[in-house]
Amino acid sequence: MSLVKWTPSLAVGVEAIDTQHQELFRRIEVVIEALQTGRDAGEVRGLLTFLEEYVQYHFQAEEAEMVRTLYPGFAQHRGEHQEFIRDLNLLLAEYARNGQSAHFAVRVNNRVGIWLVNHVMRSDRALGLHLKQWAARERSGTG
């Protein structure tokens, strides 16, 4: 299975968001690697919980910026975040029930990693453009 990794092509042009995305991809990679190599269940559970907490931190940070800058796509973007958190919680519950398996590692990669790439390329890029335009207006005094 090919792991989903952050690359510069996923940059949205907002340093704080790009830094958080890099960390998010790194954490996903660590979780998938732990699942694939059959690490201790307690360690994997801890990594999954750590990922869940970071996802929520990141989404809250993005949403705060959307509110602060009056982002017109806020409701749609926030809905995507909420859907992702629901799916991640379902995966965590599945892990609690069934433990780790090669199939579960693939599901995490597909649902978490691939979703994140698509979300960054579409929704976060649009948000990044909005935030850069907002910052430019603030600098010029026309915001």
N, C-alpha and C positions, 0 to 999 in steps of 0.2 A: 504494500500500500504506500502510495506517495503522500508524505505528510504535507499539509498546507503550511506554508511559511510566509512570513512577511517579507516583501521585497520593496525596493524603492518605488516600483511602479504602483504600489498601493498608497503612497503618500497623498494626503489631501491638502497639504500646504499650510497646515496649522500645527505649529510645533508641539503644543500640548497634546493634541489629538493624535498626531503621528507617533509621539513617544508612548502614549497609552496603547495604541494599536500594536506597536512593536512588542510591548510587554504582554499584551493579551495573546498574540500569536505565540510568543515564547512559552507562555503557560499552557496553551493548548498542546503545543509540541511535547512538552514534558509529560502531560497527562497521557497522551497517546503512546509515547515511548514507554511509559510505565505500564500501560495496559498490554502493549505488545510483548514486553519482556517478562511479564508475569511477576511484577514486583509484589511485595506484601500488600494484602488487601487494606490494611490500616493506612499504609503509606498512600495508596491510590485514593482511598476515601479522603484523606487529608488534601491531596492534590486537587481532587474534584471540588472540594469545599472551598479551597483557596481560589480556584478558577471562578467559582460561582460568586464569591465575594468581590473579586476584581472586576468581573463583568458588571455587577451592580454599581460599583464605584465609578467605572468608566461611563456607563449609561447615565448615571446621575450627573456627572460632570458635563457630558454633552448636552443633556436636557437643560441644565442650568444656563449654559451658553445660548441655547435656543430661546429660552425665555428672556434672557437679558437683552438679546439682539432682535427680539420680535420676529423670529424665524417663521415665515409663512407655512412651512411644511412641518411644523412641530407635531401636530396631532398624528399625522401619518408616520413620521419618524419614531415618535414615542410608541405608537402601536406596534411597530416592528420590534422595538426593544422589548416590549411586554410579551409579544409572541415568542421571542427568543428565550426569555427567562422561563416562560411556561415549558417550552421544549427542553431546556436544560434541566429544569426540575423533574420532568418526566424521565430523562436519562439518569439523573441521580437516583430516582426511585427504582428504576430498572436495575441499576448497579446494586442497590441495597438488597433487592430481591434475588438477583441471579448471579451477582459477582462478575468477575472479569472473564472475558473470552475474546477470541480474535474477532468474532462478529460484533461484539460491543465496541471494540477499538475502531472498527470500520464505521460503525454508526456514529460514534463521537466525531471522527474525522469528517464524515459527510455532513452531519447535522450542525456541528459547531464550526468546524474549520471552513467548509465550503460556504455555509451561510454567511460567515463573517466576511469572507472575500467578496461575495456578491453584495453584501450590505455596504461595505467600504467603497466598492467601485461605483455603486449607484447612489445610495442615500447619503453616505458620509462625504462623498465628493461634492454633492450639491450643498451640503451644510458647510463644507470647507470654503467653497466659493462665496457663499453668503457671508461667512465670518470675515473673510478677507475683504470683501466689499464694504462691510460694516466698519471694519478697522480703518480702511482708506477714507471713508466718509468722516469718521471721528477725527482722523489726523488733519483732514482738510477743513474741518469746522462746519461741514454741511450735514453732519449726522443728525 
